Amino acid sequence: MGQAFGSVEIIQIADAVAREKNIDRAQVIDAMEQAIQIAGRRKYGQERDIRAVINPKTGEIQLYRVTSVVEEVEDEHTQISLKDAKKLDAALNAGDEIKEELPPIDFGRIAAQTAKQVIVQKVRDAERDLYYEEFKDRVGEIINGTIKRIEYGNITVDLGRAEGFIRRDELIPRETFRQGDRVRALIYQVSRERTGPQIFLSRTKPDFVRKLFMQEVPEIYDGIVEIRAVSRDPGSRAKIAVLTHDASINPVLSCVGVRGARVQSVVSELQGEKIDIIEYSDDPATFVVNAISSAEVSKVVIDEDNDKIEIVVPDDQLSLAIGRRGQNVRLASQLVGWNIDILTEATESERRAKEFNMLSQLFIDALNVEEVIAQLLVTEGFTSVEEVAYVPLDELAGIEGFDEEVAAELRQRANDWLESESKQAQEKLQDLGVADDLAGLEGLEQRILVRLAEKDIKTLDDFADLSTDEFKELVPDAGMRDNQINALIMRAREHWFKDGDEAANA
């Protein structure tokens, strides 16, 4: 090559490479400086600290040998002691650098080849960084590309200046592609790798449906209609919940389009995937009824503590509500974010009757009352003897057919029964050998303690080791919600954390 430093062509080359690769000119010049430094070390010694500086305006190159001023020399090739440095310049201090300018060198064939490799590598690194910065902020966008190759069902997509990857499980079932086909997919992850940015694409994510509707429905793009939730069974069925704050706009019809044109465009892209478009509601009961959509709903019961909704449907609507292989109720559950149980009217009626009879018998046995009085208590919403014992007297007396005398007698009988039960339970707990720490756990009733002790749960550690599901298996009729059980178990575990903190501080 045989070219000397200082050539004006340096700047011309830097400008040309920067334009061609669409990268920063300063990055190209930095790569050239590193290449020149490598060539300088080949001539002046690999152990030396050789640095090159290119003037970005003139292309003039300056080469330096740098020596660091230190108190104690560890490397004589790159360091000089403060004592010796003072002999050269009394103003020098530890941490300063002495730069010795070196004469220009010519590129030999080997040096030129090395410089070229460094520049090429640095330019590639800059390109990769550029592509990563470009795509990392595009996560959640739909992108178009051309299929470059297919290996074991996984697809590499040419995105122009980069490549994307669609794993087999991110493709809609039964859809097929060939090399050269155009494909649309969602960018869901971009990671920086040594070989360049890894751009992962998907056609199965719920957000793919969301973004397709945004492209097809101007009202969604403009923010007039909002997609609040999406659930999918890719290639089979999807549900989307839409909402608008503009009373003059019907959000469902906006997504469907004239003669179904808008929704049909999305269905075609998704290989015929059926799409249910429903109206979102802040009221969970209304929302879940809309989400079930294909079936008539007779009744909705909400359990907010356990995020569970119970739906009652006519007997002939059960299969419609559940859907093929449970698809309809599963997608509805994902859409509303609640667990959904579906019962027929007959099953729900049978269960209500069973609960009614069970509670009636409880009051008959505990309070020694006639069946009609027990049934009146259940009808009024009483579910335990404790409620009868502690409810305000006027509320109990206000039940039709009761008076203050009857109410007072019922309260007295309820208190007597609770006292008797407590005494019996206490004796049984002692006989079973239940530890005081477990017996004293706040919120754990004696009857439940007895049931647990009978299953060999007798200490606080035994109880703390339980999971919620294990507790429910041991005491299925505890009458406690999941969050109540979780709170009890966590309370039982508190001493573990205290013991751990004390051990750490010891």
C-alpha positions as CSV (number, residue, x, y, z in Angstrom):
1,M,0.0,0.0,0.0
2,G,2.9,2.3,0.9
3,Q,0.8,5.4,1.7
4,A,2.1,8.0,4.3
5,F,0.1,9.6,7.0
6,G,-1.5,13.0,6.5
7,S,-3.3,12.1,3.3
8,V,-6.4,14.1,2.5
9,E,-8.0,10.9,1.3
10,I,-8.5,9.9,5.0
11,I,-11.4,12.3,5.3
12,Q,-12.8,11.3,1.9
13,I,-12.7,7.7,2.9
14,A,-14.4,8.4,6.2
15,D,-17.1,10.4,4.6
16,A,-17.7,7.7,1.9
17,V,-18.0,4.9,4.5
18,A,-20.2,6.9,6.8
19,R,-22.6,7.7,3.9
20,E,-22.6,4.1,2.5
21,K,-23.2,2.4,5.9
22,N,-25.4,5.2,7.3
23,I,-23.3,5.4,10.5
24,D,-21.7,8.3,12.3
25,R,-18.6,9.8,10.7
26,A,-16.9,10.0,14.1
27,Q,-17.3,6.3,14.5
28,V,-15.5,5.7,11.2
29,I,-12.6,8.0,12.2
30,D,-12.4,6.3,15.6
31,A,-12.0,2.9,13.8
32,M,-9.3,4.4,11.6
33,E,-7.4,5.7,14.6
34,Q,-7.5,2.3,16.2
35,A,-6.2,0.7,13.0
36,I,-3.3,3.2,12.9
37,Q,-2.5,2.5,16.5
38,I,-2.2,-1.2,15.7
39,A,0.1,-0.4,12.8
40,G,2.2,1.9,15.1
41,R,2.6,-0.9,17.8
42,R,3.8,-3.3,15.1
43,K,6.6,-0.8,14.3
44,Y,7.4,0.6,17.8
45,G,6.6,-2.3,19.9
46,Q,3.5,-4.1,21.0
47,E,4.2,-3.4,24.7
48,R,4.2,0.4,24.1
49,D,1.1,2.6,24.6
50,I,0.8,4.0,21.1
51,R,-2.0,6.4,20.3
52,A,-3.2,7.9,17.0
53,V,-5.3,11.1,16.5
54,I,-6.8,12.1,13.2
55,N,-7.9,15.7,12.7
56,P,-11.5,15.4,11.6
57,K,-11.2,18.5,9.4
58,T,-7.9,18.1,7.7
59,G,-7.2,14.4,7.9
60,E,-3.8,15.1,9.5
61,I,-2.6,12.1,11.6
62,Q,-0.5,12.4,14.7
63,L,1.1,9.4,16.4
64,Y,2.2,9.5,20.0
65,R,4.0,7.2,22.5
66,V,2.3,7.8,25.9
67,T,4.0,7.3,29.2
68,S,2.1,7.5,32.5
69,V,3.7,9.2,35.5
70,V,3.4,7.0,38.6
71,E,4.8,6.8,42.1
72,E,6.0,3.2,41.6
73,V,6.8,1.8,38.2
74,E,5.2,-1.6,37.4
75,D,5.6,-1.5,33.6
76,E,8.7,0.3,32.4
77,H,7.4,0.3,28.8
78,T,4.3,2.5,29.6
79,Q,5.2,4.1,32.9
80,I,7.8,6.4,34.4
81,S,8.5,7.2,38.0
82,L,7.6,10.6,39.4
83,K,11.3,11.2,40.4
84,D,12.5,10.6,36.8
85,A,9.6,12.6,35.4
86,K,10.5,15.6,37.5
87,K,13.9,15.6,35.8
88,L,12.2,16.1,32.5
89,D,9.6,18.6,33.7
90,A,9.3,19.8,37.3
91,A,5.6,20.6,36.8
92,L,4.7,16.9,36.2
93,N,2.7,15.1,38.9
94,A,1.6,11.5,39.5
95,G,-1.3,10.7,37.1
96,D,0.0,12.9,34.3
97,E,0.8,11.6,30.9
98,I,3.9,12.3,28.8
99,K,3.2,12.3,25.1
100,E,6.1,11.8,22.7
101,E,5.3,12.5,19.1
102,L,6.5,9.9,16.7
103,P,7.5,10.3,13.1
104,P,5.1,9.3,10.3
105,I,5.2,5.7,9.1
106,D,4.3,4.1,5.8
107,F,1.7,1.4,5.7
108,G,3.3,-1.9,4.6
109,R,1.3,-4.7,3.1
110,I,0.7,-6.5,6.4
111,A,0.0,-3.3,8.4
112,A,-2.4,-2.1,5.7
113,Q,-4.3,-5.5,5.8
114,T,-4.5,-5.3,9.6
115,A,-5.7,-1.7,9.5
116,K,-8.4,-2.7,6.9
117,Q,-9.6,-5.6,9.1
118,V,-9.9,-3.3,12.1
119,I,-11.8,-0.7,10.2
120,V,-14.2,-3.3,8.7
121,Q,-14.8,-4.8,12.1
122,K,-15.4,-1.4,13.8
123,V,-17.8,-0.4,11.0
124,R,-19.7,-3.6,11.4
125,D,-19.9,-3.1,15.2
126,A,-21.2,0.4,14.6
127,E,-23.8,-0.9,12.1
128,R,-25.0,-3.4,14.7
129,D,-25.2,-0.8,17.4
130,L,-27.2,1.4,14.9
131,Y,-29.6,-1.4,14.1
132,Y,-30.1,-2.2,17.8
133,E,-30.9,1.4,18.6
134,E,-33.3,1.6,15.7
135,F,-35.3,-1.6,16.6
136,K,-35.2,-1.6,20.4
137,D,-37.7,1.3,20.5
138,R,-40.0,-0.5,18.0
139,V,-41.0,-3.3,20.3
140,G,-44.8,-3.7,20.0
141,E,-44.9,-2.6,16.3
142,I,-46.0,-4.6,13.3
143,I,-43.3,-5.0,10.7
144,N,-43.3,-6.3,7.1
145,G,-40.5,-8.5,5.8
146,T,-39.5,-11.1,3.3
147,I,-38.9,-14.7,4.3
148,K,-35.2,-15.4,3.8
149,R,-35.0,-19.0,4.9
150,I,-36.9,-21.7,6.8
151,E,-35.1,-24.1,9.1
152,Y,-37.0,-26.7,11.1
153,G,-40.1,-24.6,11.0
154,N,-38.3,-21.5,12.3
155,I,-38.3,-18.5,9.9
156,T,-35.7,-15.9,9.3
157,V,-37.2,-12.7,7.9
158,D,-35.3,-10.1,5.9
159,L,-36.3,-6.7,7.4
160,G,-34.1,-4.7,5.0
161,R,-31.1,-3.6,7.1
162,A,-31.6,-6.4,9.7
163,E,-33.0,-9.9,10.2
164,G,-35.9,-11.0,12.3
165,F,-36.7,-14.4,13.6
166,I,-40.1,-16.1,14.0
167,R,-39.9,-19.3,16.1
168,R,-42.2,-22.1,15.1
169,D,-44.4,-21.7,18.3
170,E,-44.9,-18.0,17.3
171,L,-46.5,-18.9,14.0
172,I,-50.3,-19.4,13.7
173,P,-51.0,-23.2,13.7
174,R,-51.3,-24.7,10.2
175,E,-50.1,-21.6,8.3
176,T,-47.3,-22.3,5.8
177,F,-44.8,-20.0,4.2
178,R,-42.2,-20.4,1.5
179,Q,-38.9,-18.6,0.9
180,G,-39.6,-15.2,-0.7
181,D,-43.1,-14.8,0.7
182,R,-44.0,-11.5,2.4
183,V,-45.0,-11.7,6.1
184,R,-46.3,-9.4,8.7
185,A,-45.5,-9.9,12.4
186,L,-45.2,-8.2,15.7
187,I,-41.8,-7.2,17.2
188,Y,-42.0,-8.5,20.7
189,Q,-38.3,-8.6,21.8
190,V,-35.0,-7.0,20.7
191,S,-31.8,-8.1,22.4
192,R,-28.2,-7.0,21.8
193,E,-25.9,-9.9,20.8
194,R,-22.3,-10.2,19.7
195,T,-23.4,-11.1,16.2
196,G,-25.8,-8.2,16.0
197,P,-29.3,-7.4,17.3
198,Q,-31.7,-10.3,17.7
199,I,-35.2,-9.2,16.6
200,F,-37.9,-11.7,17.6
201,L,-41.2,-11.6,15.9
202,S,-44.6,-13.2,16.6
203,R,-47.9,-13.8,14.9
204,T,-49.5,-15.4,17.9
205,K,-49.3,-12.7,20.6
206,P,-52.6,-11.0,21.6
207,D,-50.9,-7.6,20.8
208,F,-50.6,-8.7,17.1
209,V,-54.4,-8.6,16.9
210,R,-54.5,-5.3,18.8
211,K,-52.0,-3.7,16.3
212,L,-53.8,-5.1,13.3
213,F,-57.1,-3.5,14.3
214,M,-55.2,-0.3,14.9
215,Q,-54.1,-0.4,11.3
216,E,-57.5,-1.2,10.0
217,V,-59.7,1.0,12.2
218,P,-59.0,4.7,12.0
219,E,-61.1,5.3,15.2
220,I,-58.6,3.1,17.2
221,Y,-55.6,4.7,15.6
222,D,-57.0,8.2,16.5
223,G,-57.8,7.1,20.1
224,I,-61.6,7.5,19.7
225,V,-62.1,3.8,20.3
226,E,-59.8,1.9,22.7
227,I,-59.0,-1.8,22.9
228,R,-59.1,-2.6,26.6
229,A,-58.3,-6.3,26.4
230,V,-57.5,-9.1,24.0
231,S,-57.5,-12.9,24.4
232,R,-56.5,-15.4,21.8
233,D,-56.5,-19.0,20.8
234,P,-54.2,-18.5,17.8
235,G,-55.6,-19.7,14.5
236,S,-59.0,-20.6,16.1
237,R,-60.7,-17.8,18.0
238,A,-60.0,-14.4,19.6
239,K,-62.0,-12.0,21.7
240,I,-61.4,-8.2,21.9
241,A,-63.0,-5.8,24.3
242,V,-63.5,-2.3,23.0
243,L,-64.6,1.0,24.6
244,T,-65.3,4.6,23.5
245,H,-65.9,7.8,25.5
246,D,-67.7,9.3,22.6
247,A,-71.5,8.6,22.9
248,S,-72.0,9.1,19.2
249,I,-69.7,6.2,18.3
250,N,-70.5,2.5,18.5
251,P,-67.1,0.9,19.3
252,V,-68.2,-2.6,18.1
253,L,-69.6,-1.4,14.8
254,S,-66.5,0.7,14.2
255,C,-64.3,-2.4,14.5
256,V,-66.6,-4.5,12.3
257,G,-66.8,-1.9,9.5
258,V,-69.2,-1.7,6.6
259,R,-70.4,-5.2,5.8
260,G,-67.7,-6.5,8.1
261,A,-64.9,-5.2,5.8
262,R,-62.5,-4.1,8.6
263,V,-62.8,-7.2,10.8
264,Q,-62.6,-9.4,7.7
265,S,-59.2,-7.9,6.8
266,V,-57.9,-8.9,10.2
267,V,-59.5,-12.4,10.0
268,S,-57.8,-12.9,6.6
269,E,-54.4,-12.0,8.0
270,L,-54.9,-14.4,10.9
271,Q,-55.7,-17.3,8.6
272,G,-59.4,-17.3,9.3
273,E,-59.3,-16.9,13.0
274,K,-62.8,-16.0,14.3
275,I,-63.0,-12.8,16.2
276,D,-65.6,-11.8,18.8
277,I,-65.8,-8.1,19.3
278,I,-67.5,-7.1,22.6
279,E,-68.1,-3.9,24.4
280,Y,-66.0,-3.3,27.5
281,S,-67.7,-2.4,30.8
282,D,-66.2,-1.4,34.2
283,D,-68.9,-3.5,35.9
284,P,-67.4,-7.0,36.1
285,A,-70.9,-8.7,35.9
286,T,-71.8,-6.8,32.7
287,F,-68.3,-7.4,31.2
288,V,-68.3,-11.1,31.8
289,V,-71.9,-11.5,30.3
290,N,-70.6,-9.6,27.2
291,A,-67.5,-11.8,27.1
292,I,-69.4,-15.1,27.2
293,S,-71.4,-13.5,24.3
294,S,-72.7,-16.8,22.6
295,A,-74.8,-17.9,25.6
296,E,-77.7,-16.5,27.6
297,V,-76.7,-15.7,31.2
298,S,-79.4,-16.0,34.0
299,K,-77.3,-15.0,37.0
300,V,-73.9,-13.7,37.9
301,V,-72.3,-14.1,41.4
302,I,-69.0,-12.2,42.1
303,D,-66.4,-13.3,44.6
304,E,-64.1,-10.3,44.6
305,D,-61.8,-11.6,47.3
306,N,-60.8,-14.6,45.2
307,D,-61.2,-12.9,41.8
308,K,-63.8,-15.4,40.8
309,I,-67.1,-15.0,39.0
310,E,-69.9,-17.7,38.9
311,I,-72.2,-17.7,35.9
312,V,-75.5,-19.5,35.9
313,V,-77.0,-20.4,32.5
314,P,-80.1,-22.3,31.3
315,D,-79.5,-26.0,31.0
316,D,-79.6,-25.9,27.2
317,Q,-77.0,-23.1,27.1
318,L,-74.2,-24.8,29.0
319,S,-72.3,-26.2,25.9
320,L,-72.5,-22.8,24.2
321,A,-71.2,-21.0,27.3
322,I,-68.3,-23.4,27.8
323,G,-67.5,-23.7,24.1
324,R,-65.7,-26.4,22.2
325,R,-63.0,-27.9,24.5
326,G,-63.7,-25.1,27.0
327,Q,-62.5,-22.4,24.5
328,N,-65.3,-19.8,25.0
329,V,-65.1,-19.7,28.8
330,R,-61.3,-19.9,28.8
331,L,-61.0,-16.9,26.4
332,A,-63.6,-15.0,28.4
333,S,-61.7,-15.6,31.6
334,Q,-58.5,-14.3,30.1
335,L,-60.3,-11.3,28.7
336,V,-62.0,-10.2,32.0
337,G,-59.1,-11.3,34.2
338,W,-61.3,-13.3,36.6
339,N,-61.7,-17.1,37.1
340,I,-65.1,-18.1,35.7
341,D,-67.2,-21.0,36.9
342,I,-70.2,-21.9,34.8
343,L,-73.3,-23.7,36.3
344,T,-76.6,-24.7,34.9
345,E,-79.8,-23.4,36.5
346,A,-80.6,-26.9,37.7
347,T,-77.2,-27.4,39.3
348,E,-77.2,-24.0,40.9
349,S,-80.8,-24.7,42.2
350,E,-79.7,-28.1,43.6
351,R,-76.7,-26.5,45.3
352,R,-78.7,-23.7,46.8
353,A,-81.2,-26.2,48.1
354,K,-78.5,-28.3,49.6
355,E,-76.9,-25.3,51.3
356,F,-80.3,-24.2,52.6
357,N,-81.0,-27.5,54.1
358,M,-77.6,-27.8,55.6
359,L,-77.8,-24.4,57.3
360,S,-81.4,-25.0,58.4
361,Q,-80.3,-28.2,60.1
362,L,-77.4,-26.4,61.8
363,F,-79.8,-23.9,63.4
364,I,-82.2,-26.7,64.3
365,D,-79.5,-28.6,66.1
366,A,-77.6,-25.7,67.6
367,L,-80.5,-23.5,68.7
368,N,-83.0,-26.3,69.3
369,V,-85.7,-24.6,67.3
370,E,-88.4,-25.7,64.9
371,E,-87.7,-26.1,61.2
372,V,-89.7,-23.0,60.2
373,I,-87.7,-20.7,62.5
374,A,-84.4,-22.2,61.2
375,Q,-85.6,-21.6,57.6
376,L,-86.5,-18.1,58.4
377,L,-83.0,-17.4,59.7
378,V,-81.4,-18.9,56.5
379,T,-83.8,-16.9,54.3
380,E,-82.8,-13.7,56.0
381,G,-79.1,-14.4,55.2
382,F,-77.8,-15.9,58.4
383,T,-75.0,-18.5,57.7
384,S,-73.6,-19.2,61.1
385,V,-74.5,-19.5,64.8
386,E,-72.0,-16.7,65.5
387,E,-74.0,-14.3,63.4
388,V,-77.1,-15.1,65.5
389,A,-75.2,-14.6,68.7
390,Y,-73.6,-11.2,67.8
391,V,-76.1,-9.5,65.5
392,P,-77.9,-6.5,67.0
393,L,-81.0,-7.5,68.9
394,D,-83.3,-5.1,67.0
395,E,-82.1,-6.6,63.7
396,L,-83.0,-10.1,64.8
397,A,-86.3,-8.9,66.2
398,G,-87.1,-7.2,62.9
399,I,-87.5,-10.6,61.1
400,E,-91.1,-11.2,60.2
401,G,-92.7,-13.4,62.8
402,F,-90.1,-12.6,65.5
403,D,-90.3,-10.2,68.4
404,E,-87.8,-9.0,71.0
405,E,-88.6,-12.0,73.3
406,V,-87.9,-14.5,70.5
407,A,-84.8,-12.6,69.4
408,A,-83.4,-12.5,72.9
409,E,-84.0,-16.2,73.4
410,L,-82.3,-17.1,70.1
411,R,-79.3,-15.0,71.0
412,Q,-79.1,-16.7,74.4
413,R,-79.3,-20.1,72.9
414,A,-76.7,-19.2,70.3
415,N,-74.3,-18.0,73.0
416,D,-74.9,-21.1,75.1
417,W,-74.1,-23.3,72.1
418,L,-70.9,-21.4,71.2
419,E,-69.7,-21.6,74.8
420,S,-70.4,-25.3,75.0
421,E,-68.7,-25.9,71.6
422,S,-65.7,-23.8,72.8
423,K,-65.4,-25.8,76.0
424,Q,-65.6,-29.2,74.1
425,A,-63.1,-27.9,71.5
426,Q,-60.6,-26.8,74.2
427,E,-60.7,-30.2,75.9
428,K,-60.2,-31.9,72.6
429,L,-57.3,-29.7,71.7
430,Q,-55.6,-30.6,74.9
431,D,-56.3,-34.3,74.3
432,L,-54.8,-34.0,70.8
433,G,-51.7,-32.2,72.1
434,V,-52.0,-29.0,70.1
435,A,-49.2,-26.6,70.9
436,D,-50.0,-23.3,72.6
437,D,-48.4,-21.2,69.8
438,L,-50.8,-22.7,67.2
439,A,-53.8,-22.5,69.5
440,G,-53.0,-18.8,70.1
441,L,-52.8,-18.0,66.4
442,E,-55.2,-15.0,65.9
443,G,-58.0,-15.8,63.4
444,L,-57.9,-19.6,63.6
445,E,-61.2,-20.9,65.0
446,Q,-61.2,-23.8,67.5
447,R,-63.2,-26.1,65.3
448,I,-60.7,-25.7,62.5
449,L,-57.9,-26.3,65.0
450,V,-59.5,-29.6,66.0
451,R,-59.8,-30.6,62.3
452,L,-56.2,-29.8,61.7
453,A,-55.0,-31.5,64.8
454,E,-56.9,-34.7,63.8
455,K,-54.8,-34.5,60.6
456,D,-51.5,-34.2,62.6
457,I,-51.1,-30.4,62.2
458,K,-50.3,-29.6,65.9
459,T,-47.6,-26.9,66.0
460,L,-47.2,-23.4,64.5
461,D,-44.4,-24.7,62.2
462,D,-46.7,-27.5,61.0
463,F,-49.3,-24.9,60.0
464,A,-46.8,-22.5,58.5
465,D,-45.6,-25.3,56.2
466,L,-49.1,-25.6,54.6
467,S,-50.0,-24.1,51.3
468,T,-53.5,-22.7,50.7
469,D,-54.6,-25.8,48.6
470,E,-53.3,-28.1,51.3
471,F,-55.3,-26.3,54.0
472,K,-58.5,-26.5,51.8
473,E,-57.9,-30.2,51.4
474,L,-57.5,-30.8,55.1
475,V,-60.5,-28.6,56.1
476,P,-62.8,-28.4,53.0
477,D,-65.7,-26.9,55.0
478,A,-63.7,-24.2,56.8
479,G,-65.8,-21.5,55.1
480,M,-62.8,-19.3,54.5
481,R,-61.7,-17.5,51.4
482,D,-58.3,-18.0,49.8
483,N,-57.1,-14.5,50.9
484,Q,-58.1,-15.3,54.5
485,I,-56.2,-18.6,54.4
486,N,-53.1,-16.9,52.9
487,A,-53.2,-14.2,55.6
488,L,-53.3,-16.9,58.4
489,I,-50.4,-18.9,56.9
490,M,-48.3,-15.8,56.5
491,R,-49.0,-14.8,60.1
492,A,-47.8,-18.2,61.2
493,R,-44.6,-17.7,59.2
494,E,-43.7,-14.4,60.8
495,H,-41.6,-16.0,63.5
496,W,-39.4,-17.5,60.8
497,F,-38.5,-14.1,59.4
498,K,-37.9,-12.7,62.9
499,D,-35.6,-15.6,63.7
500,G,-33.7,-15.1,60.4
501,D,-33.2,-11.4,61.1
502,E,-31.9,-12.1,64.7
503,A,-29.5,-14.7,63.3
504,A,-28.2,-12.3,60.7
505,N,-27.7,-9.5,63.3
506,A,-26.0,-11.9,65.8
